[in-house]
Amino acid sequence: MGRVRTNSGPADELLIKLDRDAGVPLHRQIETSIRARIRAGLMRAGASLPPTRTLATGLGVSRGVVVEAYQQLVAEGYLVSRSGGYTQVAASMPPASAASAASTASTTQPAARSAGLGAGLGAGCRVDFGYGRTDVSQFPRAAWLRSVRTVLTTTPNDRFAYLDGRGVPELHETLCDYLNRVRGTAAVPGNMVICSGYGQGISLLIQVLVQHGARRIALEDPSSNDDARVLAGAAGLDVVGIPVGPDGVQVDALHRADADAVVLTPSHQWPTGGVLSAAARAEVIRWAERRGAIVVEDDYDAEYRYDRSPVGAMQGLAPDHVVYCGTASKTLAPGLRLGWLVLPPHLVADVAAAKVLADRGSPVIDQLTFADFLARGEFDRHLRRMRPVYRRRRDALLGALRTHLPDLEPAGIAAGQHVVAWLPPELDEAAVVTAAARHGLAIHGVGPYRIAGTGPGGLIFGYATLGEAAIAEGVALLATAIRDVRAP
């Protein structure tokens, strides 16, 4: 515990308790303590906080830890920075926005939050294991704001005029540097198109593939049914499912599919979590080369890994046959609507033209801000900060499943923001989901995401937006629901 005097008078003190064994980053503990005191009215508007060096010394932490905590609270509106380096409590209380409320709830509240994809929280819902979300309360506002300011003060005027459909060159260069360094791609700036998330990216790509004569597209089975599957059907393509095993898509079935393109999630198959083996990747590439086909690599959450070494992107193996799709939706926030395609050279011009036709290009300021954010190393720092957060939540989920539901079989646990748990054969998936809803638990089954409609029953646990207490509560509710299903 550290007791530090503020610079507003000898009688004013700032009491913060740090628990170094709690598994919560120290800067997050400082933020939570100060935020809670302000919201409780225990720190008056205009009160000065200790200088960062003073507080760091008193707490026995590095100055950078305190700086990060102050910056986050400034971004949320709880604190303001004054000339001369003073930091004070803001004059007015910020509204209980989704961001500020969620930041507290992620560590202190047992209730879940609803955002993004998956089932929404109903009136009687207590916990929501909806998938496809990221904890937007952790968005690095202060660092993003610094990049916004840099862009607005240094960007040449001509960058704010109409550009071509590919996006701004600065983002192409920084993204290529990042992807080649971290994901093992063979990306070059001239082959990149910036888009508004994966949804738009796959839409543009499907349009172009149809223009190039594609008739059939293969999808993993099971796979997400809200982007490629719907868009391909609407574009007139035949859709064929390729069964997924424990290690990803079954390549022998791909050879029989007579497809012109295949959409894969090879680094963390959605939803089963399998990783496509090196031999299977090589065979997929050989298939694409023989047929002149395209492999669409949806690299949606590979940055979050916990118990395994990094798995490189397939695009680096065959840049002339693989389209690499990435977004900031799982790493930063889906509301940014930032995505990117690294394309084979022969598709770049047509995809860029489709982008221009769709919306005349993505917002320039957002692109330049992300480029600066990447170049400063802030993206890497954010990911390093978030990996242990999500790992603790994953560990809480696995621990609760072992305690309450040991006969469920978790899969895909080594990475990402969700876990699939396979049900014993005697349990009906739909009945479990329905019973869970009666007990205030929102959870998805695997069945609705199957193309062929057959396979073992399973449940998809999205844990990224839930605090550890909410995760434990949700699994306990599920155990009660399963007991109801099993009751005669």
C-alpha positions in Angstrom: 0.0 0.0 0.0 1.3 3.5 -0.8 0.2 6.7 1.0 1.2 9.8 -1.0 0.6 13.4 -0.3 -0.9 15.5 -3.1 0.4 18.9 -4.1 -2.8 20.6 -3.1 -1.9 20.7 0.6 -0.3 18.7 3.4 -3.7 17.4 4.6 -4.6 15.9 1.3 -3.5 12.3 0.7 -4.0 9.8 -2.0 -4.3 6.3 -0.7 -3.9 3.5 -3.2 -3.6 -0.2 -2.4 -1.6 -2.3 -4.9 -1.9 -6.1 -4.9 1.1 -7.5 -6.8 -0.3 -11.0 -6.6 -3.7 -10.2 -8.0 -2.7 -10.8 -11.6 -4.1 -7.3 -12.6 -1.6 -4.9 -14.1 -0.5 -2.2 -11.7 -1.5 0.7 -13.9 -5.0 -0.8 -14.1 -5.2 -1.1 -10.3 -4.1 2.6 -10.0 -6.8 3.6 -12.6 -9.5 1.6 -10.8 -8.7 3.1 -7.4 -8.6 6.7 -8.6 -11.7 6.3 -10.8 -13.7 4.7 -7.9 -12.7 7.5 -5.5 -13.8 10.2 -8.0 -17.1 8.5 -8.8 -17.8 8.2 -5.1 -17.2 11.9 -4.6 -14.1 11.3 -2.4 -11.9 13.4 -4.7 -13.3 16.8 -5.4 -13.3 18.6 -8.7 -10.1 20.5 -9.3 -8.1 18.6 -6.7 -4.5 18.1 -7.8 -3.0 14.7 -8.0 0.6 13.9 -7.1 3.2 14.3 -9.8 3.8 11.0 -11.6 7.3 10.7 -10.2 6.1 11.3 -6.6 3.3 8.8 -6.9 5.5 6.2 -8.5 8.1 6.6 -5.7 5.4 6.3 -3.0 3.9 3.2 -4.6 7.2 1.6 -5.5 6.5 1.3 -9.2 8.1 2.8 -12.3 7.0 6.2 -13.4 5.7 4.8 -16.7 3.1 2.8 -14.7 1.6 6.0 -13.2 1.9 7.9 -16.5 -0.2 5.2 -18.3 -2.8 5.2 -15.5 -3.1 9.0 -15.6 -3.3 9.1 -19.4 -6.2 6.6 -19.4 -8.1 8.6 -16.9 -7.5 11.8 -18.8 -8.8 10.1 -22.0 -11.9 9.0 -20.1 -12.6 12.5 -18.7 -11.9 11.9 -15.0 -8.7 13.9 -15.0 -7.3 16.9 -16.9 -3.8 17.8 -17.5 -2.9 21.5 -16.8 0.0 23.6 -18.1 3.1 23.0 -16.0 2.5 19.3 -15.8 -0.2 19.4 -13.1 -2.9 16.7 -13.2 -6.3 17.5 -11.6 -9.7 15.9 -11.1 -12.0 17.1 -13.9 -14.4 19.9 -13.1 -17.4 17.8 -14.1 -18.2 14.1 -13.7 -18.0 12.2 -17.0 -21.2 10.4 -18.0 -21.5 6.7 -17.2 -20.6 5.8 -20.7 -20.2 2.4 -22.0 -16.4 2.9 -22.0 -16.1 4.1 -18.4 -18.7 1.8 -17.0 -17.3 -1.2 -18.8 -13.8 -0.4 -17.6 -15.0 -0.8 -14.0 -17.2 -3.7 -14.8 -14.5 -5.7 -16.4 -12.7 -6.2 -13.1 -15.3 -5.6 -10.4 -18.8 -6.5 -11.6 -20.3 -10.0 -12.0 -22.7 -9.0 -14.8 -21.8 -9.3 -18.4 -21.8 -6.6 -21.1 -23.2 -6.9 -24.6 -21.5 -5.5 -27.7 -20.8 -6.7 -31.2 -21.8 -10.1 -32.4 -23.6 -12.9 -30.6 -26.8 -12.9 -28.6 -27.8 -9.6 -27.0 -28.5 -9.3 -23.3 -32.2 -9.8 -22.8 -34.2 -8.4 -19.9 -33.6 -11.5 -17.8 -30.0 -12.2 -18.9 -27.4 -12.2 -16.2 -24.3 -13.4 -18.2 -23.7 -13.3 -21.9 -21.0 -15.5 -23.4 -21.6 -13.9 -26.8 -18.7 -14.5 -29.2 -16.8 -12.2 -31.6 -16.2 -9.3 -29.2 -13.3 -7.5 -27.8 -13.2 -5.5 -24.5 -13.6 -2.0 -25.9 -13.2 -0.5 -22.4 -9.5 -1.3 -22.8 -9.1 0.8 -25.9 -5.9 2.9 -25.5 -7.5 6.3 -25.8 -4.6 8.4 -24.6 -2.1 6.8 -27.0 -4.7 7.0 -29.9 -5.3 10.7 -29.0 -1.6 11.4 -29.3 -1.6 9.9 -32.8 -4.7 11.9 -33.8 -3.0 15.1 -32.7 0.2 14.2 -34.6 -1.8 13.6 -37.8 -3.8 16.8 -37.5 -0.7 18.9 -37.0 1.7 17.3 -39.4 -0.2 15.8 -42.3 0.2 17.6 -45.7 -2.9 19.1 -47.1 -3.1 16.9 -50.1 -3.6 13.8 -47.9 -7.1 15.2 -47.2 -8.2 15.2 -50.8 -9.6 12.2 -52.7 -7.2 9.3 -52.9 -7.3 6.1 -54.8 -9.2 3.1 -53.4 -6.2 1.4 -51.9 -5.8 3.9 -49.0 -3.0 6.1 -47.8 0.6 5.0 -48.5 1.7 5.7 -44.9 -0.6 2.9 -43.6 0.4 0.5 -46.3 4.0 0.9 -45.3 3.6 0.6 -41.5 1.1 -2.3 -41.8 3.4 -4.2 -44.1 6.3 -3.7 -41.7 4.1 -5.0 -38.8 2.6 -8.0 -40.7 5.9 -9.1 -42.1 7.6 -8.8 -38.7 4.8 -10.3 -36.5 2.7 -12.5 -38.8 5.3 -13.8 -41.2 3.6 -12.4 -44.3 5.3 -11.4 -47.6 3.3 -8.2 -47.9 4.4 -5.3 -50.1 2.7 -1.8 -49.9 1.6 -1.8 -53.5 -0.6 -4.9 -52.9 -2.6 -3.6 -50.0 -6.2 -2.2 -49.9 -7.6 -0.6 -46.8 -11.3 -1.4 -46.2 -14.0 -0.9 -43.5 -13.4 -4.2 -41.6 -13.6 -7.8 -42.7 -17.2 -7.5 -43.8 -16.5 -5.0 -46.5 -13.2 -6.7 -47.4 -14.7 -10.0 -48.1 -17.6 -8.3 -50.0 -15.2 -6.5 -52.3 -13.2 -9.7 -52.9 -16.3 -11.8 -53.7 -17.4 -9.2 -56.2 -14.0 -9.3 -57.9 -13.8 -13.1 -57.9 -17.2 -13.3 -59.6 -16.0 -10.8 -62.2 -13.0 -13.1 -62.8 -15.3 -16.1 -63.4 -15.5 -17.8 -60.1 -18.5 -20.1 -59.7 -18.0 -21.9 -56.4 -16.5 -20.9 -53.0 -15.6 -23.3 -50.3 -16.0 -22.5 -46.6 -15.0 -24.3 -43.4 -17.8 -26.3 -41.9 -18.6 -25.1 -39.3 -17.7 -21.4 -39.9 -19.2 -18.0 -39.4 -22.4 -17.5 -41.3 -22.7 -13.7 -41.2 -20.1 -12.6 -43.8 -18.6 -14.8 -46.5 -21.5 -17.3 -46.5 -24.2 -14.8 -46.9 -22.3 -12.5 -49.3 -21.2 -15.4 -51.6 -24.8 -16.7 -51.8 -26.1 -13.2 -52.6 -23.5 -12.9 -55.4 -24.7 -16.1 -57.0 -21.7 -18.3 -56.0 -22.3 -21.9 -55.1 -21.3 -22.5 -51.4 -19.8 -25.8 -50.3 -18.7 -26.7 -46.8 -15.4 -28.4 -46.1 -15.4 -30.4 -42.9 -13.2 -29.2 -40.1 -11.3 -31.7 -37.8 -9.3 -31.1 -34.7 -6.4 -29.6 -36.7 -8.5 -27.4 -39.1 -10.0 -28.0 -42.5 -9.8 -31.5 -44.0 -7.8 -30.9 -47.1 -8.8 -34.1 -48.9 -12.4 -32.8 -49.0 -11.2 -29.5 -50.5 -9.7 -31.4 -53.5 -13.2 -32.9 -54.2 -15.0 -29.6 -53.8 -14.4 -28.2 -57.3 -14.1 -24.7 -55.8 -12.5 -21.6 -57.2 -11.7 -20.1 -53.8 -11.7 -21.2 -50.2 -12.0 -19.1 -47.0 -9.9 -20.3 -44.1 -9.1 -19.4 -40.6 -5.9 -21.4 -40.4 -4.2 -19.9 -37.4 -7.3 -20.4 -35.1 -10.2 -22.0 -36.8 -13.5 -20.3 -36.0 -15.2 -21.7 -34.0 -13.4 -24.9 -33.2 -10.0 -23.4 -32.5 -7.9 -25.9 -34.5 -4.6 -24.8 -36.1 -4.0 -26.0 -39.7 -0.8 -28.0 -39.7 2.2 -27.2 -41.8 1.6 -30.2 -44.1 -2.0 -29.2 -44.6 -1.1 -25.7 -45.4 1.4 -26.8 -48.0 -1.3 -29.1 -49.5 -3.8 -26.2 -49.6 -1.2 -24.1 -51.4 -0.5 -26.9 -53.9 -4.3 -27.1 -54.5 -4.5 -23.4 -55.2 -1.6 -23.4 -57.6 -2.9 -26.4 -59.6 -6.4 -24.9 -59.9 -5.4 -21.3 -60.2 -7.6 -20.8 -57.2 -7.6 -18.2 -54.4 -7.1 -18.9 -50.7 -8.7 -16.2 -48.5 -6.9 -16.2 -45.1 -9.1 -14.6 -42.4 -6.5 -13.9 -39.7 -9.0 -12.6 -37.2 -7.4 -13.1 -33.8 -3.9 -14.6 -34.2 -2.3 -11.8 -32.1 -3.8 -13.3 -28.9 -2.0 -16.5 -28.1 -1.3 -17.9 -24.6 0.0 -21.5 -24.6 1.7 -21.9 -27.9 4.4 -20.4 -30.2 3.3 -17.9 -32.8 1.8 -19.5 -36.0 2.7 -17.6 -39.1 0.3 -16.5 -41.8 -0.2 -18.7 -44.9 0.1 -15.6 -47.1 3.9 -15.7 -46.6 4.0 -19.1 -48.3 2.2 -18.1 -51.5 1.5 -14.4 -51.9 0.3 -14.9 -55.5 -2.5 -17.2 -54.4 -3.4 -16.1 -50.9 -5.5 -13.0 -49.9 -4.6 -12.0 -46.3 -7.5 -10.4 -44.4 -6.8 -8.5 -41.1 -8.7 -6.0 -39.0 -8.4 -3.9 -35.9 -11.7 -5.2 -34.6 -10.4 -7.9 -32.2 -7.2 -6.1 -31.3 -8.5 -2.5 -30.8 -12.2 -2.0 -31.4 -14.7 -2.9 -34.1 -16.1 0.6 -34.1 -12.9 1.8 -35.8 -14.0 0.0 -39.0 -10.4 -0.6 -40.0 -9.4 -3.6 -42.1 -6.9 -4.5 -44.7 -6.4 -6.9 -47.6 -3.0 -8.0 -48.8 -3.8 -9.2 -52.3 -2.1 -11.2 -55.1 -0.9 -8.6 -57.7 -3.5 -9.5 -60.3 -6.4 -8.6 -58.0 -5.2 -5.3 -56.6 -6.6 -2.9 -59.2 -10.0 -4.5 -59.4 -10.4 -4.6 -55.6 -9.3 -1.0 -55.3 -11.8 0.0 -58.0 -14.6 -1.9 -56.2 -13.6 0.0 -53.0 -13.9 3.4 -54.8 -17.3 2.4 -56.1 -18.4 1.3 -52.6 -17.6 4.4 -50.6 -14.8 6.5 -52.3 -12.3 5.2 -49.8 -11.9 4.8 -46.0 -11.5 7.9 -43.8 -8.1 9.4 -44.2 -7.6 10.6 -40.6 -8.4 7.2 -39.2 -5.9 5.5 -41.5 -3.1 8.0 -40.8 -3.8 7.8 -37.1 -3.5 4.0 -37.1 -0.3 4.4 -39.2 1.2 6.7 -36.5 -0.1 4.4 -33.7 1.7 1.5 -35.4 4.9 3.4 -36.1 5.2 4.6 -32.5 5.0 1.0 -31.2 1.7 1.6 -29.4 -0.1 -1.3 -31.1 2.6 -3.7 -29.9 2.3 -2.2 -26.4 -1.4 -2.5 -26.4 -1.3 -6.2 -27.4 1.3 -6.9 -24.7 -1.0 -5.4 -22.1 -4.1 -7.2 -23.3 -2.7 -10.7 -23.7 -2.5 -11.4 -19.9 -5.9 -9.8 -19.4 -7.6 -12.2 -21.8 -5.4 -15.1 -20.6 -6.7 -14.6 -17.0 -10.3 -14.6 -18.3 -9.6 -17.8 -20.4 -8.0 -19.4 -17.3 -11.1 -18.5 -15.2 -13.3 -20.1 -17.8 -11.3 -23.3 -18.0 -11.1 -23.5 -14.2 -14.9 -23.0 -13.8 -15.5 -25.7 -16.4 -13.3 -28.1 -14.6 -15.1 -27.4 -11.4 -18.7 -27.4 -12.5 -18.8 -29.3 -15.8 -15.8 -31.6 -16.1 -17.5 -33.8 -18.7 -17.5 -30.9 -21.2 -14.4 -31.0 -23.5 -12.8 -27.6 -24.2 -11.1 -27.0 -27.5 -9.2 -24.2 -29.1 -8.0 -22.9 -25.8 -4.4 -21.9 -26.7 -5.4 -18.6 -28.4 -8.1 -16.1 -29.3 -11.0 -14.7 -27.3 -13.4 -17.7 -27.3 -13.4 -21.4 -26.4 -15.6 -24.2 -27.7 -16.6 -26.9 -25.3 -17.9 -30.1 -26.8 -20.9 -31.7 -25.1 -21.3 -35.3 -24.1 -23.3 -37.3 -26.7 -26.3 -37.6 -24.5 -26.8 -33.9 -24.2 -28.8 -32.1 -26.9 -27.1 -28.8 -27.9 -30.4 -26.9 -28.6 -31.9 -28.1 -25.4 -28.9 -26.9 -23.4 -28.9 -23.5 -25.1 -32.7 -23.1 -24.4 -32.3 -24.2 -20.7 -29.4 -21.8 -20.2 -31.6 -18.9 -21.5 -34.2 -19.8 -18.9 -31.6 -19.4 -16.2 -30.4 -16.0 -17.5 -27.4 -17.2 -19.5 -26.9 -16.3 -23.2 -24.7 -18.8 -25.0 -24.4 -20.0 -28.6 -24.3 -23.6 -29.9 -22.1 -24.7 -32.7 -25.0 -26.2 -34.7 -26.2 -23.0 -36.4 -22.8 -22.5 -37.9 -22.7 -25.8 -39.6 -23.2 -25.9 -43.4 -24.0 -29.6 -43.7 -25.9 -29.5 -40.4 -24.3 -32.6 -38.8 -21.6 -33.0 -36.1 -21.2 -33.2 -32.4 -22.9 -30.7 -30.1 -20.9 -27.9 -28.7 -21.1 -24.5 -27.0 -19.2 -21.3 -27.9 -17.9 -19.3 -24.9 -16.9 -15.8 -25.7 -15.0 -14.5 -22.7 -13.2 -11.4 -23.8 -15.7 -8.9 -22.4 -16.4 -10.7 -19.1 -14.8 -10.2 -15.7 -13.6 -13.4 -13.9 -16.5 -13.3 -11.5 -19.0 -13.1 -14.3 -17.4 -16.0 -16.1 -17.6 -18.1 -12.9 -21.2 -17.1 -12.5 -22.0 -18.0 -16.1 -20.5 -21.5 -15.9 -22.4 -22.1 -12.6 -25.7 -21.1 -14.3 -24.8 -23.4 -17.2 -24.3 -26.3 -14.8 -27.7 -25.7 -13.3 -29.3 -25.6 -16.8 -27.6 -28.9 -17.8 -28.8 -30.5 -14.7 -32.3 -29.5 -15.7 -31.8 -31.0 -19.2 -30.5 -34.3 -17.7 -33.4 -34.5 -15.1 -36.0 -37.2 -16.0 
